Amino acid sequence: MDIRRRPARPPPPPSASTSTSSAVDHQPSSPKASDALPLPLYLTNGIFFTLFFSVAYFLLHRWRDKIRNSTPLHILTLSELAGILCLIASFIYLLGFFGIDFVQSFISKPESDEDHQRFILHEDRKIHCGLPPPAPVVAKAKAAVELPQDDEEVVDRVVSGEIPSYSLESRLGDCLRAAKIRREAVQRLTGRGVDGLPLEGFDYDSILGQCCEMPVGYVQIPVGIAGPLLLNGCEYSVPMATTEGCLVASTNRGCKAIYASGGATCVLLRDAMTRAPVVRFSSAKRATELKFFLEDPLNFDTLSVVFNKSSRFARLQNVQCAIAGKNLYIRFSCSTGDAMGMNMVSKGVQNVLDFLQNDFPDMDVIGISGNYCSDKKPSAVNWIEGRGKSVVCEAVITADVVSKVLKTTVPSLVELNMLKNLTGSAIAGALGGFNAHAANIVSAIFIATGQDPAQNIESSHCITMMEAINDGKDLHISVTMPSIEVGTVGGGTQLASQSACLNLLGVKGANKESPGSNARLLATIVAGAVLAGELSLMSAISAGQLVKSHMKYNRSSRDITKIGS
């Protein structure tokens, strides 16, 4: 039988996908770095993770004990040296294992067409196996709403509430334009004009984020000069920003009397800003344990190290505690360089509170300020212990000057001071107010030099003393001010006008050669000006000239209604 053999059908040519897939499937795998490890990879990683964190925990506890015991940190024991080496070794391993892979995930790219094709086949295989394709990455960048160029449209949106008034500076990028738009919006919302409030001529960029929010203009306050004030052998022209007639003239007359008598002497007694947090415990006994810990001299160096790291100028001086039941008030006192220092001392206090949580985990911090500081309030603690700069200033006024310049007599001044500033203030229950008008001078200088006007409250604590000396011929006058809170850097001191007034006194900015000396000098100038103001006003009252001078200098004959129209 003739059987014909059919030629075998040639196999179909392999498709590109099949051949490539086969090549990929049968390609020998390249050796991995983890194959060289003596232990499984997950076990090796676990060992180094445990080593890193346990050694770090050990070293941190050892260093905390050294700080408490005032032991230098650079003196190492054998166990500490071994711990540091283990920490470095484990860190290098973890960095090499995770860090290199993390970086490569950003910089790796297909190096050839074959690599690119393998990647595509790998994704196709995932799809054929029923795996969902990778979700596309969608950028979620929120498009910023652009403000219209027309100011009227922006004003309408502010009035309607569509655009918050406080966001104008950041959204417009122009502080002056923001002030103009906000000003117009305020006038429309209130139905009242502010035409007399200046807008132009002020650098609104200088106050952004540090002095004032949502500005609509600025208030003009005239600045007068009293002096020269001869203080500690130096002459100062004292700037005073005020709207009270007679104040600058009266202070100037006091400066004249002091100058003619040879000048005044001022001494700084203390320089320490305070902050007093309030913390609470479950019992009064537990609160007293922290009180004893904080007031123990053996712990002061440790607290100082923790506190002082908040700033290169902050230096802890004292810790004073007061208890009310199970609540503890901790008054920290520290020097703050040329800054007034409220923010600086607050940061240091926060550092100490965080540190104390380790040994007193049951301590509940109620507030960073518990009013035992005490800031912007009349208080006995500031009057007795002081806050900021504590200063005493004195002068001897000769009988001739008392008669010719001040138009009064020494016995009259001494008697008036006794009955008015001492006895009268005591009957009124005054707290730190044993003076004639210290707050007048303090406020005027504070506004002119960019200080915090609200701190005039404790900064005006003052007791004025007068005494007849040299057989009753001459007058010894002094002012003691325990809490003058001033600075020459930060806050309003950076504004152009206030900076110019500080420059006039020679205390602008920070003193790099002797940190803190500019602020201390400013405090003495304030006290010297208060001395001059007290001397002049008391003389005017003694001579019966107070009402007459105020009627002459503190009353205007101009028709204000016509000026306004």
Disulfide bonds with the S-S distance in Angstrom:
none
